[in-house]
Amino acid sequence: MSKFSHRSEEKEIMDDLECNGWEVAQTLKELRTINRLLGGNNVTTSGLKIFIENLQAQSLTIADLGCGGGDMAVHIKKWAVKNGLDLHVIGIDANPNIIHLAKEKVKKENISIEFKEGNVFDSEYIKEPVDIQTCTLFTHHFTSAELVEILGNLKNKTRIGFVINDLHRNFFAYYSIKLLTYFFSRSRMVKNDAPLSVLRSFKKKDWEEILAASGIEKYKISWHWAFRWQVICWI
């Protein structure tokens, strides 16, 4: 059976919530470059645009789950400023070491973003519901059963809906990132986790089954370059 037939459940090095130090910082730096060059961050903001275009609200609160080093939170905030939108952005991650790195990054950017430590398996990972939640390269870290629980928590803490941006499980995506990181990465974590992320990621049918099990009926799944799924869910 092909390794691409089903989602891998092998854990990534980054899944260790105590990981820190030089390798984590280097990993986040390299992932930032990969996402920028391949245009993956725009999959999230184009999803936000779909929500915001149909709203009359003057101000919205966005929570970015699994925010990592804060790259997506910064991208969302800059996108909002560029488009004249009043968005309060909150970055949430379960790893306190990564939250510290995100706060340091934002200091250099001179923009206003709030960061909080929180675990999405905790129903109180965020105290009050926010308008929209985003997850970028986050959901593949969990089994399909775990995602059903996570999406249930998201539904309870979201007023409008959420945007999921994650990888397409595909042989070309796997071997491309494996080759790229082999030659250009300095991080053992990136060399291990980047191709494994593809094996842990999704085909469209996976998302359809997960969303059905989560009781989410109104959604849109679309494919974007480079090998990304955009899943938009309405509450």
C-alpha positions as CSV (number, residue, x, y, z in Angstrom):
1,M,0.0,0.0,0.0
2,S,1.3,3.5,-0.9
3,K,2.5,5.7,2.0
4,F,0.2,8.3,0.6
5,S,-3.0,6.2,0.9
6,H,-3.6,7.2,4.6
7,R,-2.5,9.9,6.9
8,S,0.7,9.1,8.9
9,E,0.4,9.2,12.7
10,E,4.1,9.4,13.3
11,K,4.9,12.4,15.6
12,E,7.1,15.2,14.4
13,I,10.0,16.5,16.5
14,M,8.2,19.9,16.8
15,D,5.2,18.1,18.5
16,D,7.3,18.0,21.7
17,L,5.9,21.1,23.6
18,E,9.2,21.4,25.5
19,C,11.4,21.8,22.4
20,N,13.4,25.0,22.4
21,G,16.8,26.5,21.7
22,W,18.7,27.1,18.5
23,E,17.1,24.4,16.5
24,V,13.6,25.6,17.1
25,A,14.6,29.2,16.2
26,Q,16.4,27.9,13.0
27,T,13.4,25.7,12.1
28,L,11.0,28.6,12.4
29,K,13.3,30.8,10.3
30,E,13.5,28.2,7.5
31,L,9.8,27.5,7.5
32,R,9.2,31.3,7.3
33,T,11.3,31.4,4.1
34,I,9.6,28.3,2.6
35,N,6.1,29.7,3.2
36,R,7.0,33.1,1.8
37,L,8.6,31.7,-1.3
38,L,5.8,29.3,-2.1
39,G,3.0,31.8,-1.3
40,G,1.3,29.6,1.3
41,N,0.5,32.4,3.7
42,N,-1.9,34.0,1.2
43,V,-4.2,30.9,1.4
44,T,-5.1,32.1,4.9
45,T,-5.7,35.8,4.1
46,S,-7.7,35.0,1.0
47,G,-10.0,32.9,3.2
48,L,-10.3,35.8,5.7
49,K,-11.2,38.1,2.8
50,I,-14.2,35.8,1.9
51,F,-15.6,36.3,5.5
52,I,-14.8,40.0,5.8
53,E,-16.3,41.0,2.4
54,N,-19.7,39.9,3.6
55,L,-19.6,41.5,7.0
56,Q,-20.6,45.0,8.1
57,A,-18.5,44.9,11.2
58,Q,-16.0,47.8,11.7
59,S,-13.7,45.8,14.0
60,L,-13.0,42.0,14.3
61,T,-10.9,39.8,16.5
62,I,-8.9,37.0,14.9
63,A,-7.3,34.2,16.8
64,D,-4.4,32.4,15.0
65,L,-4.1,28.9,16.5
66,G,-0.7,27.1,16.5
67,C,0.8,30.5,15.8
68,G,4.4,29.2,16.1
69,G,6.9,32.0,15.7
70,G,4.1,34.5,14.9
71,D,4.7,34.7,11.1
72,M,1.1,34.2,10.2
73,A,-0.2,36.5,12.9
74,V,2.2,39.2,11.5
75,H,1.1,38.4,7.9
76,I,-2.5,38.8,8.9
77,K,-1.9,42.1,10.7
78,K,0.1,43.6,7.8
79,W,-2.6,42.4,5.4
80,A,-5.3,44.1,7.5
81,V,-3.4,47.4,7.7
82,K,-2.7,47.4,4.0
83,N,-6.4,46.9,3.3
84,G,-7.7,49.4,5.8
85,L,-9.1,46.7,8.2
86,D,-9.3,47.0,11.9
87,L,-8.3,43.5,13.1
88,H,-7.2,42.6,16.6
89,V,-5.0,39.6,16.1
90,I,-4.3,37.0,18.9
91,G,-1.6,34.3,18.4
92,I,-2.1,31.1,20.4
93,D,0.4,28.3,20.8
94,A,0.8,25.5,23.4
95,N,4.6,25.8,23.5
96,P,5.6,28.6,25.9
97,N,9.1,28.7,24.3
98,I,7.7,29.4,20.9
99,I,5.3,32.0,22.3
100,H,8.4,33.8,23.7
101,L,10.0,33.8,20.3
102,A,6.8,35.2,18.7
103,K,6.7,38.0,21.2
104,E,10.3,38.9,20.5
105,K,9.7,38.8,16.7
106,V,6.7,41.2,17.0
107,K,8.8,43.7,19.0
108,K,11.0,44.1,15.9
109,E,7.9,44.5,13.6
110,N,6.5,47.4,15.6
111,I,2.9,46.2,15.2
112,S,0.3,45.3,17.8
113,I,-0.4,41.6,18.2
114,E,-1.4,39.7,21.4
115,F,0.2,36.3,22.1
116,K,-1.1,33.7,24.5
117,E,-0.1,30.2,25.6
118,G,-3.1,27.9,25.1
119,N,-3.8,24.3,24.3
120,V,-6.8,23.7,21.9
121,F,-7.7,20.5,23.7
122,D,-8.6,22.7,26.6
123,S,-12.1,24.1,26.1
124,E,-10.9,27.3,27.7
125,Y,-7.8,27.8,25.5
126,I,-9.3,31.2,24.9
127,K,-11.7,32.7,27.4
128,E,-14.2,34.6,25.2
129,P,-15.3,33.6,21.7
130,V,-13.6,35.5,18.9
131,D,-15.0,36.4,15.5
132,I,-12.8,34.3,13.3
133,Q,-10.1,31.7,13.9
134,T,-7.3,30.6,11.6
135,C,-5.1,27.5,11.5
136,T,-2.1,27.5,9.2
137,L,0.0,24.3,8.9
138,F,-1.4,23.3,12.3
139,T,-4.1,20.7,11.8
140,H,-1.8,18.0,10.3
141,H,-0.1,17.7,13.7
142,F,-3.2,15.8,15.0
143,T,-5.0,12.6,14.2
144,S,-8.3,12.8,12.5
145,A,-10.0,11.8,15.8
146,E,-8.2,14.6,17.6
147,L,-9.2,17.1,15.0
148,V,-12.9,16.3,15.6
149,E,-12.4,17.3,19.2
150,I,-10.4,20.4,18.2
151,L,-13.0,21.5,15.7
152,G,-15.7,21.1,18.4
153,N,-13.7,23.5,20.6
154,L,-13.3,26.0,17.7
155,K,-17.0,26.0,17.0
156,N,-17.7,26.9,20.7
157,K,-15.2,29.7,20.6
158,T,-16.0,31.3,17.2
159,R,-18.8,33.7,16.3
160,I,-18.5,33.7,12.5
161,G,-16.2,30.9,11.2
162,F,-12.7,29.7,10.7
163,V,-10.1,29.3,8.0
164,I,-7.9,26.2,7.8
165,N,-4.7,26.3,5.6
166,D,-2.9,23.0,5.4
167,L,-1.0,20.7,3.1
168,H,-2.1,18.3,0.4
169,R,-0.8,14.7,0.9
170,N,0.8,14.1,-2.5
171,F,3.8,12.3,-3.8
172,F,5.2,15.3,-5.7
173,A,4.8,17.6,-2.6
174,Y,6.6,15.0,-0.4
175,Y,9.6,14.3,-2.6
176,S,10.0,18.0,-3.6
177,I,10.2,19.2,0.0
178,K,12.4,16.2,1.0
179,L,14.9,17.2,-1.8
180,L,14.7,20.9,-1.0
181,T,15.3,20.5,2.7
182,Y,18.1,17.9,2.2
183,F,20.2,20.3,0.2
184,F,19.3,23.7,1.8
185,S,18.2,23.1,5.4
186,R,20.6,23.4,8.4
187,S,18.0,22.1,10.8
188,R,17.6,18.4,11.6
189,M,14.1,19.2,12.7
190,V,13.2,20.7,9.3
191,K,14.7,17.8,7.4
192,N,12.6,15.4,9.5
193,D,9.4,17.3,10.0
194,A,8.9,19.0,6.6
195,P,8.4,15.8,4.5
196,L,6.7,14.1,7.5
197,S,4.2,17.0,7.5
198,V,3.1,16.0,4.0
199,L,2.6,12.4,5.0
200,R,0.5,13.6,8.0
201,S,-1.6,15.9,5.8
202,F,-4.8,15.6,3.9
203,K,-6.6,14.6,0.8
204,K,-10.0,16.1,0.1
205,K,-11.8,13.0,1.3
206,D,-10.0,13.2,4.7
207,W,-11.4,16.7,5.2
208,E,-14.9,15.7,4.2
209,E,-14.9,12.9,6.7
210,I,-13.4,15.0,9.5
211,L,-15.9,17.9,9.0
212,A,-18.8,15.5,8.8
213,A,-17.8,13.9,12.1
214,S,-17.4,17.4,13.6
215,G,-21.0,18.3,12.7
216,I,-19.9,21.1,10.4
217,E,-22.3,21.3,7.5
218,K,-21.5,24.6,5.8
219,Y,-17.9,24.6,4.4
220,K,-15.9,25.1,1.3
221,I,-12.7,23.1,0.4
222,S,-10.5,24.4,-2.3
223,W,-7.0,23.6,-3.6
224,H,-4.3,26.2,-3.8
225,W,-0.6,26.4,-4.8
226,A,1.7,25.1,-3.6
227,F,-0.1,21.9,-2.5
228,R,-2.4,23.6,0.0
229,W,-6.0,23.0,1.0
230,Q,-8.1,26.0,2.1
231,V,-11.0,24.9,4.3
232,I,-13.5,27.6,5.1
233,C,-16.1,26.8,7.8
234,W,-19.1,28.8,8.7
235,I,-20.6,28.5,12.2
